[in-house]
Amino acid sequence: MSNTRVAVVGAGISGLTTAYRLRTLLGPAAEIMLIEGSRRLGGALRTVELGGVALDVGAEAFLVRRPEALSLIEELGLGEQLRYPTSAAPTVRAVGRTMPLPIRTMLGLPGAAADVAGLLSAQGAARVAAEPTMPLRWEAGRDAAVGLLLRERAGDELVDRLVDPLLGGVYAGRADALGLRATLPAVATALDRGAGSLLAAASVALTAGRRPTGGGPVFGTLSGGFEGLVDALVAGAAVCARLGRPVRGLARTPHGWRLQLGLTSEAEHLDADAVVLAVPAPALRRLLADPLPAASAAAGRVEVASSAVVGLALPRAAAQALPESSGVLVAASELLSVKAFTFSGRKWAHARSAQVVLVRASMGRHGEARVLQRDDAELVDAVRADLAALTGITATPVATVVARWGGGLPQYAPGHLDAVAALEREIAGSTGLAVAGATLHGVGLPACIGTADTAARRIVGYLNDRRAANAVRGGVEVPGGTMGP
Ligand SMILES: Cc1cc2nc3c(=O)[nH]c(=O)nc-3n(C[C@H](O)[C@H](O)[C@H](O)COP(=O)(O)OP(=O)(O)OC[C@H]3O[C@@H](n4cnc5c(N)ncnc54)[C@H](O)[C@@H]3O)c2cc1C
């Protein structure tokens, strides 16, 4: 399709996949502009070399149960780089003990009390076991804060020792503030359909989610890190990428959209036939404020959490003291700075090295910004202190890295799906505009890729319709816009 210009704003996985899919659908002649506010591509995907080993310091794995990431990786010819975790199992740290992480749960919510009993006190286990006997008043379509609902019905221990650490790992959020319907959709659906308790709903969801083939890996990654995916998407999209150019304004024009880029002092305008916004919720809110105030208000309902990842390359000898597990989630009550350690060399065979052993620490939960308000050296010190407390390892790292993710993860609060539905409704009524990204239907990479694919197809549908309508009217196309006679 010639003489067509589409602007994609934001170059995280969502924007990159949108640009790539637009290219495959529109062909080589379309002009696809990728505009990124920071000076690098990839957003929350970033790979560094630490101690000679590739380490992802943003997202480090994707769920293989959903098809989107796997099929994109195959489509891009990266299938040979696919890697799956070793058999090392995860653990959780609570009440001063490190314990195996129960496997058969939905983000910590078990289908049967026995599945989590090993983690709880006798009273805590009894509370969970009693949950199915409590009357449940659930109206179909209702939403609730996961932690609050569970505390009321199954006691605090299950939340504090398991559900909160797991949700903290995925969303950098707290169980008491995250909504059931967006974080545990299959459980909410089972409740809507009449499951009589939370455990019964989890049991239904776990059974439905079980793969017919049984086991198989849950997560996958790429041997060289996710920057290989970024590079492949950029190459496949054949885009003109503008880095360090935050989009400040968006306005409708008679022929499409006008974007204002860069700092106000050196503002630049770019006209496009269509625009895809693949930016986090606060940027969505700002950019939509003028052209679509109701969509902007909906985006404004989504808060974001900041986090940091600290990588340590420890001398190889430290491996002797490193637990055999793939890592440890840390309950907030432990009062450590770190919320999770991944023992990367234990979790991923390809991350092993004869010289170093890699450890990756995550820090930061929503509403607890203070943990991150330290300089990089202080964060590394805090991580080392926590590692020593949990494993006894005090070895000086041979290399370290600190990656900060300001506002990197949206918080799916109760009512999140309503906010997203309102946002998408408003966008749907606006021609030549689409949104993609972690704000919408899941923070994981497959979900982001899914929104990108949908956004690209929506834009192509719009351009095709417009072209057809113009052909009927005998219109002519001009670069950056299409004009009727
Ligand atoms: C530390 C961390 C670990 C994670 N681990 C995993 C994991 O293991 N597995 C998993 O599946 N998911 C993980 N996630 C979640 C997943 O990585 C993200 O949800 C996903 O990468 C988000 O992609 P995105 O493109 O929607 O947004 P982003 O990656 O946030 O990209 C948005 C881009 O928009 C740019 N931008 C913002 N405003 C503007 C503007 N006004 N103009 C132009 N550009 C703008 C930003 O600079 C950014 O590059 C993790 C997230 C974080 C932060």
Ligand as a Chemical Component Dictionary entry (heavy atoms), coordinates in Angstrom:
data_LIG
# 
_chem_comp.id                   LIG 
_chem_comp.type                 NON-POLYMER 
_chem_comp.pdbx_formal_charge   0 
_chem_comp.three_letter_code    LIG 
# 
loop_
_chem_comp_atom.comp_id 
_chem_comp_atom.atom_id 
_chem_comp_atom.alt_atom_id 
_chem_comp_atom.type_symbol 
_chem_comp_atom.charge 
_chem_comp_atom.model_Cartn_x 
_chem_comp_atom.model_Cartn_y 
_chem_comp_atom.model_Cartn_z 
_chem_comp_atom.pdbx_ordinal 
LIG C1  C1  C 0 11.039 -5.550  35.513 1  
LIG C2  C2  C 0 9.975  -6.200  34.701 2  
LIG C3  C3  C 0 9.981  -7.585  34.569 3  
LIG C4  C4  C 0 8.999  -8.211  33.802 4  
LIG N1  N1  N 0 9.061  -9.571  33.638 5  
LIG C5  C5  C 0 8.206  -10.162 32.775 6  
LIG C6  C6  C 0 8.376  -11.533 32.436 7  
LIG O1  O1  O 0 9.297  -12.199 32.878 8  
LIG N2  N2  N 0 7.487  -12.075 31.567 9  
LIG C7  C7  C 0 6.474  -11.354 30.989 10 
LIG O2  O2  O 0 5.708  -11.903 30.190 11 
LIG N3  N3  N 0 6.311  -10.036 31.276 12 
LIG C8  C8  C 0 7.160  -9.443  32.141 13 
LIG N4  N4  N 0 7.034  -8.113  32.422 14 
LIG C9  C9  C 0 5.946  -7.376  31.789 15 
LIG C10 C10 C 0 6.259  -7.044  30.342 16 
LIG O3  O3  O 0 7.640  -6.950  30.148 17 
LIG C11 C11 C 0 5.635  -5.714  29.989 18 
LIG O4  O4  O 0 4.264  -5.699  30.351 19 
LIG C12 C12 C 0 5.746  -5.454  28.484 20 
LIG O5  O5  O 0 7.087  -5.572  28.060 21 
LIG C13 C13 C 0 5.182  -4.078  28.188 22 
LIG O6  O6  O 0 5.362  -3.791  26.846 23 
LIG P1  P1  P 0 4.702  -2.493  26.203 24 
LIG O7  O7  O 0 5.259  -2.366  24.844 25 
LIG O8  O8  O 0 3.223  -2.570  26.348 26 
LIG O9  O9  O 0 5.167  -1.296  27.127 27 
LIG P2  P2  P 0 6.639  -0.780  27.420 28 
LIG O10 O10 O 0 7.632  -1.862  27.326 29 
LIG O11 O11 O 0 6.518  -0.015  28.691 30 
LIG O12 O12 O 0 6.925  0.204   26.216 31 
LIG C14 C14 C 0 6.291  1.457   26.107 32 
LIG C15 C15 C 0 7.263  2.386   25.409 33 
LIG O13 O13 O 0 6.611  3.634   25.204 34 
LIG C16 C16 C 0 7.566  4.652   25.392 35 
LIG N5  N5  N 0 6.842  5.913   25.643 36 
LIG C17 C17 C 0 6.166  6.283   26.759 37 
LIG N6  N6  N 0 5.600  7.483   26.583 38 
LIG C18 C18 C 0 5.910  7.887   25.325 39 
LIG C19 C19 C 0 5.611  9.033   24.551 40 
LIG N7  N7  N 0 4.855  10.026  25.030 41 
LIG N8  N8  N 0 6.108  9.116   23.296 42 
LIG C20 C20 C 0 6.867  8.120   22.776 43 
LIG N9  N9  N 0 7.189  7.011   23.474 44 
LIG C21 C21 C 0 6.707  6.881   24.720 45 
LIG C22 C22 C 0 8.392  4.174   26.550 46 
LIG O14 O14 O 0 9.647  4.833   26.596 47 
LIG C23 C23 C 0 8.513  2.684   26.229 48 
LIG O15 O15 O 0 9.652  2.390   25.468 49 
LIG C24 C24 C 0 7.987  -7.441  33.186 50 
LIG C25 C25 C 0 7.974  -6.054  33.328 51 
LIG C26 C26 C 0 8.955  -5.431  34.073 52 
LIG C27 C27 C 0 8.955  -3.936  34.199 53 
# 
loop_
_chem_comp_bond.comp_id 
_chem_comp_bond.atom_id_1 
_chem_comp_bond.atom_id_2 
_chem_comp_bond.value_order 
_chem_comp_bond.pdbx_ordinal 
LIG C1  C2  SING 1  
LIG C2  C3  SING 2  
LIG C2  C26 DOUB 3  
LIG C3  C4  DOUB 4  
LIG C4  N1  SING 5  
LIG C4  C24 SING 6  
LIG N1  C5  DOUB 7  
LIG C5  C6  SING 8  
LIG C5  C8  SING 9  
LIG C6  O1  DOUB 10 
LIG C6  N2  SING 11 
LIG N2  C7  SING 12 
LIG C7  O2  DOUB 13 
LIG C7  N3  SING 14 
LIG N3  C8  DOUB 15 
LIG C8  N4  SING 16 
LIG N4  C9  SING 17 
LIG N4  C24 SING 18 
LIG C9  C10 SING 19 
LIG C10 O3  SING 20 
LIG C10 C11 SING 21 
LIG C11 O4  SING 22 
LIG C11 C12 SING 23 
LIG C12 O5  SING 24 
LIG C12 C13 SING 25 
LIG C13 O6  SING 26 
LIG O6  P1  SING 27 
LIG P1  O7  DOUB 28 
LIG P1  O8  SING 29 
LIG P1  O9  SING 30 
LIG O9  P2  SING 31 
LIG P2  O10 DOUB 32 
LIG P2  O11 SING 33 
LIG P2  O12 SING 34 
LIG O12 C14 SING 35 
LIG C14 C15 SING 36 
LIG C15 O13 SING 37 
LIG C15 C23 SING 38 
LIG O13 C16 SING 39 
LIG C16 N5  SING 40 
LIG C16 C22 SING 41 
LIG N5  C17 SING 42 
LIG N5  C21 SING 43 
LIG C17 N6  DOUB 44 
LIG N6  C18 SING 45 
LIG C18 C19 SING 46 
LIG C18 C21 DOUB 47 
LIG C19 N7  SING 48 
LIG C19 N8  DOUB 49 
LIG N8  C20 SING 50 
LIG C20 N9  DOUB 51 
LIG N9  C21 SING 52 
LIG C22 O14 SING 53 
LIG C22 C23 SING 54 
LIG C23 O15 SING 55 
LIG C24 C25 DOUB 56 
LIG C25 C26 SING 57 
LIG C26 C27 SING 58 
# 
